[in-house]
């Protein structure tokens, strides 16, 4: 029914309630008493329903049959109390908002405590075991992850080499070239520098002229770095533009993760 649907929307319900409070003296008095010959004076049925309306069963505050709706109503209650306290900061309204605010904190703390207890019983859901946040062990985790990263890239380097596309007039190539040099020396990866303008860079004075490889690989920007597996003939883009050493490592790890899925 329309009346029940209004109850589901607090704003609509309040608006409707205000209308019913304000309208009887203005509308019902004119519509009925001005035509009283058709009304109570002639023993006809009252225009008002004299039967006690049946109140819809109110849900218990602990009713979790619709948790999304319950959460919405809870948030709405807190927001209403805040808005009322701002618009009319009486002592009563402020106390009401404070009570609602502390209830939010209480429920949030209860959730946090319950989750910690759950994680103790089910450690597979304990985020801190995979990503420690405790400063006493965080540095150990970082060192361990770095070691794992380096081991994976060392394995990658055994089956791959690099094509490094560059140009002597490219400032970004000059910035990226030392990083490529450091990376290839750290992981013992062979690299073939390919120049698109015939010039060379200090770190790669033996760069060879491009023979069409850039066009075949659709090299879009400079500098560009590609990993090449000579056994499978697979060519994988590693970097488009200048990156840091750690970004190169991260890119290779992501590629390995996708390949192993």
Protein Blocks (a to p, Z undefined) as FASTA:
>chain_A
ZZlmmmmpmklmmmmmmmmmmmmmmmmmmmmmmmmmlmmmnopacfbdfbdcdddddddf
klckbmmlmmmmmmmmmmmmmmmmmmmccfklmmmmmmmmmmmmmmmmmmmmmmmmmmmm
mmmlmmklmmccbfklmmmmmmmmmmmmmmmmmmmmmmgccdddddfklmklmmmmmmmm
mmmmmnopacddddfklpacfklmmbccdehjmmmnopabdcddddddfknopacdfbgc
jddfklmmmmmmmmmmmmmZZ
